[in-house]
Amino acid sequence: MVPKIAHDLGIEVSTAALLSTAFTFPYAFMQPVLGLVSDFFGKTRLMNLSLMMVVVTTLVCAFAGNFSLLVAMRILAGMLAGGIFPVGVAIVGDLVPVQERQVAIGRLLAVGLTGNLIGATISGVIGDLLGWRGVFLTIGAFGLVVAVTAFFAFRNLARGKPKPFNLAAAASGYRGIFADPRAKICFSSVFFEGITIHGMFPYVALLLLASGLTHSSYAGIVIAAFGLGGILFSLSLPLLVAHVTERHMMLAGAACACAAFVLIALNLPWYVLTAVFLLFGIGFYMLHNCIQVHVTDLSQTARGTAMSMHSCSFFFGQAIGPIYYGFAFSHFGLSVPPLLGAAVIIAVGLVCARYLRHRRQMDSHAM
């Protein structure tokens, strides 16, 4: 939708692309706060409240008369959206033993990615038919239905009473997380993932525009292929867990993402680029899922906080990404930035495969 928003509001495409940053920077900044809130206030309570507020801001975006209001609503949505999916992953960490957690998180990921896939596909079509305002209105209306459903679905769930906030306990939770040497590797790895991979998404339409394609639906299809790759990975995860070591899975994921970056640099036709983004999604989620499982194992008592730091790092990277790519594409052309991304992601995969070990593996190694 970025080119359409830019045209309608009379701004540069690079300026409109910063709507992604307007969402992701506040998302990242608020994650440490929301993680603490989920651990003390209650995870499902926070999910319901966050979802409803995101729906409201999305509906306001549909009627925004200027870019400033659009940015303000995306900032507010970013501040609150972190109370939804990361908290859901933390709930899985609470309920599922670590040896079964990778498959469980993969299933949750498959559900979320299905939403991404449908959203990316229909947003391009709706954007062509009804404009970018129609996209916000449709998503907001559907989100309202989901928010009401979620409220009633979680109403009778046994959640316990909210715990009073305790600054000493909160500080202890952070200390416990960072006492684990895996924390620095996990958080820095997803930070670079966010910059190099997701930071490029606002410019997919621009890459296709260089090939002469002006319809938003093509960009939607290409981005949807990334989500489809993640779904395919999630569906195959039980088989992979049974036959492939986690270390090899991380290496394979990094290799797939690296190959996709190289192919993106070749300025291929949109239908070939769609297949490339399918490979891209498989590679990214193969690596990212392994990192997520380690994050849920960083703390048994402050899991919401650990997941919030994970999301904070990832979305800081995703917020910086459009700024980086805007500068890199304008100064180095369309081929060099993806090649740099290939080098970064293969380095991330090698570091994760070398240093990430589960608690039981580290204990046995120490013995």
C-alpha positions in Angstrom: 0.0 0.0 0.0 3.0 2.3 0.4 3.0 3.8 -3.1 -0.8 4.4 -2.9 -0.6 6.2 0.4 2.2 8.3 -0.9 0.3 9.3 -4.0 -3.0 10.0 -2.1 -1.4 12.1 0.6 1.1 13.9 -1.6 4.3 12.6 0.1 7.4 10.7 -1.0 7.3 6.9 -1.1 10.3 6.8 1.3 8.3 8.9 3.7 5.2 6.7 3.5 7.4 3.6 4.0 8.2 5.1 7.5 4.7 4.1 8.6 6.3 0.7 9.2 8.9 2.4 11.5 6.2 4.4 13.2 4.6 1.1 14.2 7.7 -1.0 15.0 9.7 1.5 17.0 7.0 2.0 19.7 6.3 -1.7 19.5 9.9 -2.3 20.4 10.1 0.4 23.1 7.0 -0.9 24.9 8.0 -4.6 24.9 9.9 -4.5 28.3 6.9 -2.8 29.9 4.3 -5.1 28.4 6.3 -8.1 29.4 6.3 -7.0 33.0 2.6 -6.2 32.8 1.8 -9.7 31.4 3.7 -11.4 34.2 2.0 -9.4 37.0 -1.4 -8.3 35.5 -2.2 -11.5 33.6 -1.4 -12.6 30.1 -4.9 -13.1 28.7 -6.1 -9.9 30.2 -3.3 -8.0 28.5 -4.1 -9.8 25.2 -7.7 -8.8 25.2 -7.0 -5.1 26.1 -4.2 -4.8 23.5 -6.2 -6.3 20.7 -9.2 -4.0 21.3 -7.0 -0.9 21.3 -5.2 -2.0 18.1 -8.6 -2.4 16.4 -9.7 1.1 17.4 -6.5 2.7 16.1 -6.8 0.7 12.8 -10.3 2.0 12.3 -9.2 5.6 12.9 -6.5 5.1 10.2 -9.2 4.3 7.7 -10.6 7.8 8.1 -7.3 9.7 8.7 -7.3 13.0 6.7 -3.6 13.6 6.8 -0.3 11.8 7.2 0.3 13.1 10.8 -2.9 11.4 12.1 -2.0 8.2 10.3 1.5 8.2 11.9 0.0 9.0 15.3 -2.4 6.0 15.1 0.3 3.7 13.9 2.5 4.7 16.8 -0.3 4.1 19.3 -1.0 0.7 17.7 2.6 -0.2 17.9 2.7 0.7 21.6 -0.1 -1.8 22.3 0.3 -4.6 19.7 3.1 -6.2 21.6 0.6 -7.5 24.1 -0.8 -10.0 21.6 1.4 -12.5 19.8 4.5 -12.4 22.1 2.3 -12.9 25.1 0.7 -15.9 23.3 4.1 -17.4 22.8 4.8 -16.9 26.5 1.5 -18.7 27.4 2.7 -21.6 25.3 5.9 -21.6 27.3 3.9 -21.7 30.5 1.7 -24.6 29.4 4.0 -26.9 27.3 7.2 -28.7 28.5 10.4 -27.6 26.8 10.8 -30.9 24.9 7.4 -30.4 23.2 7.6 -26.6 23.0 9.1 -26.3 19.5 6.2 -28.1 17.8 3.6 -26.2 20.0 5.2 -22.8 19.1 5.3 -23.9 15.5 1.6 -24.5 15.5 0.9 -21.1 17.0 3.2 -19.7 14.4 1.3 -21.4 11.7 -1.9 -19.8 12.8 -0.3 -16.4 13.0 1.3 -16.8 9.6 -2.0 -17.9 8.0 -3.3 -14.5 9.1 -0.2 -12.8 7.6 -0.7 -14.8 4.4 -4.4 -13.9 4.0 -3.8 -10.3 5.1 -0.9 -9.7 2.6 -2.9 -11.3 -0.2 -6.3 -9.6 0.4 -4.8 -6.2 1.3 -3.2 -5.9 -2.1 -6.5 -6.8 -3.8 -8.5 -4.5 -1.5 -6.0 -1.8 -2.1 -6.5 -2.0 -5.8 -10.3 -2.1 -5.5 -11.0 0.2 -2.5 -7.7 2.0 -1.9 -5.6 2.0 1.2 -8.4 3.3 3.4 -10.5 0.2 2.5 -7.6 -2.0 3.7 -7.6 -0.4 7.1 -11.4 -0.4 7.3 -11.6 -4.1 6.4 -8.8 -5.2 8.8 -10.3 -3.1 11.6 -13.8 -4.5 11.2 -12.5 -8.1 11.1 -10.3 -7.3 14.1 -13.3 -6.0 16.0 -15.1 -9.4 15.5 -12.0 -11.2 16.7 -11.6 -8.9 19.8 -15.2 -9.5 20.9 -14.8 -13.3 20.4 -11.6 -13.3 22.3 -13.2 -11.5 25.2 -15.9 -14.2 25.6 -13.5 -17.1 24.9 -11.1 -16.1 27.7 -13.8 -14.9 30.1 -14.0 -18.2 32.0 -10.4 -19.1 31.7 -8.7 -19.7 35.1 -6.1 -17.0 35.1 -5.6 -16.3 38.8 -5.6 -13.0 40.5 -3.3 -10.3 39.3 -0.1 -10.1 41.4 0.8 -6.7 42.9 3.7 -5.1 41.0 7.0 -5.7 42.8 10.0 -3.7 41.6 12.5 -6.1 43.2 10.9 -9.1 41.6 10.9 -7.4 38.2 14.5 -6.5 38.5 15.3 -10.0 39.6 13.5 -11.4 36.5 15.6 -9.3 34.2 18.8 -10.3 36.0 17.9 -13.9 35.7 17.2 -13.6 32.0 20.5 -11.9 31.2 22.5 -14.3 33.5 21.9 -16.9 30.8 24.6 -16.5 28.1 22.0 -17.4 25.5 20.1 -14.2 26.0 22.6 -12.0 24.3 22.9 -14.3 21.3 19.1 -14.7 21.0 18.3 -11.0 21.2 21.1 -9.8 19.0 20.3 -12.5 16.4 16.6 -11.5 16.0 17.7 -7.8 15.9 19.7 -8.4 12.8 16.9 -10.6 11.4 14.5 -7.7 11.8 16.8 -5.3 10.0 17.8 -7.4 7.1 14.7 -9.5 6.4 11.5 -7.7 7.6 13.0 -4.3 7.1 12.9 -4.9 3.4 9.2 -5.6 3.2 8.0 -2.0 2.8 10.2 -1.8 -0.3 8.8 -4.9 -2.1 6.4 -2.7 -4.0 9.2 -0.4 -4.9 11.3 -3.4 -6.2 8.4 -4.5 -8.4 7.9 -0.9 -9.5 11.4 -1.0 -10.9 10.2 -3.9 -13.1 7.2 -1.9 -14.3 4.5 -3.4 -12.1 2.3 -0.8 -10.4 -0.5 -3.0 -8.9 -0.4 -3.5 -5.1 -1.7 -7.0 -5.5 1.6 -8.2 -7.0 3.5 -7.0 -3.9 0.8 -8.6 -1.7 1.3 -11.9 -3.5 5.1 -11.8 -3.1 4.9 -11.0 0.6 2.2 -13.6 1.1 4.6 -16.2 -0.3 6.9 -15.4 2.6 4.1 -16.3 5.0 3.2 -19.4 3.0 6.8 -20.5 3.4 6.5 -20.1 7.2 3.3 -22.2 7.2 4.9 -25.0 5.2 7.8 -25.0 7.7 5.3 -25.1 10.6 3.4 -28.0 9.1 6.6 -30.0 8.5 8.0 -29.2 11.9 7.0 -32.4 13.7 8.8 -34.4 11.0 11.8 -32.1 11.1 12.1 -32.3 14.9 12.1 -36.1 14.7 14.8 -36.3 12.1 16.9 -33.1 12.0 19.0 -31.7 14.9 18.3 -28.2 16.0 21.8 -27.1 15.0 21.3 -28.4 11.5 17.9 -26.8 11.3 19.4 -23.4 12.2 22.1 -23.8 9.6 19.6 -24.9 6.9 17.3 -21.9 7.7 20.2 -19.5 7.4 21.3 -21.0 4.1 17.8 -20.8 2.6 17.5 -17.2 3.6 20.9 -16.4 2.3 20.1 -18.0 -1.1 16.9 -16.0 -1.2 18.7 -12.7 -0.6 21.1 -13.5 -3.5 18.2 -14.2 -5.8 16.4 -11.0 -4.8 19.5 -9.1 -5.9 19.0 -10.4 -9.4 15.9 -8.3 -10.0 13.8 -11.3 -11.1 10.2 -11.2 -12.5 7.4 -11.1 -9.9 6.4 -14.7 -10.4 9.9 -15.9 -9.9 10.3 -13.5 -6.9 7.2 -15.1 -5.4 8.9 -18.5 -5.4 12.1 -16.9 -3.9 10.0 -15.4 -1.1 8.5 -18.8 -0.4 12.1 -20.1 0.1 12.8 -16.9 2.1 9.9 -17.6 4.5 11.0 -21.2 5.0 14.5 -20.2 5.8 13.6 -17.3 8.1 11.1 -19.2 10.2 13.3 -22.3 10.4 16.0 -20.2 12.1 13.6 -17.9 14.0 11.6 -20.7 15.5 14.7 -22.3 17.0 15.7 -19.0 18.6 12.2 -18.5 20.0 12.3 -21.9 21.8 15.5 -20.9 23.5 14.0 -17.6 24.6 11.1 -19.4 26.3 13.8 -21.4 28.2 15.7 -18.3 29.5 13.5 -18.0 32.6 10.8 -20.1 34.3 9.4 -17.2 36.4 9.6 -14.2 34.0 8.8 -15.9 30.7 6.6 -13.0 29.6 9.5 -10.6 30.2 11.9 -12.8 28.3 9.5 -12.9 25.3 9.0 -9.2 25.5 12.8 -8.7 25.2 12.9 -11.0 22.3 10.2 -9.0 20.5 11.8 -5.7 21.5 15.1 -6.7 19.9 13.3 -8.0 16.8 11.1 -5.0 16.3 13.9 -2.5 16.9 15.6 -4.2 14.0 12.5 -4.1 12.0 12.0 -0.4 12.7 15.6 0.4 11.7 15.3 -1.8 8.6 13.2 0.6 6.4 15.5 3.4 7.3 18.6 1.3 6.3 17.1 0.0 3.1 15.8 3.5 2.1 19.4 4.8 2.4 21.0 1.7 0.9 18.7 1.4 -2.1 19.1 5.1 -3.0 22.9 5.1 -2.7 23.9 1.6 -3.8 21.2 0.5 -6.1 18.7 -2.4 -5.8 21.3 -5.3 -5.8 23.9 -4.5 -3.1 21.6 -4.3 0.0 20.2 -7.8 -0.5 23.7 -9.2 -0.9 24.7 -7.6 2.4 21.7 -9.1 3.9 22.8 -12.6 2.7 26.2 -12.1 4.5 24.5 -11.0 7.7 22.0 -13.8 7.9 24.5 -16.6 7.2 26.6 -15.1 10.0 23.6 -15.2 12.4 22.9 -18.8 11.5 26.5 -19.8 12.2 26.6 -18.1 15.6 23.3 -19.5 16.7 24.2 -23.1 15.6 27.5 -22.8 17.5 26.4 -21.3 20.8 22.7 -22.0 21.4 22.3 -25.1 23.6 19.3 -25.9 25.9 19.7 -25.9 29.6 19.8 -29.6 29.9 22.4 -29.8 27.2 24.6 -27.2 28.9 24.2 -29.0 32.3 25.3 -32.3 30.8 28.2 -30.7 29.0 29.3 -29.1 32.3 29.2 -32.6 34.0 
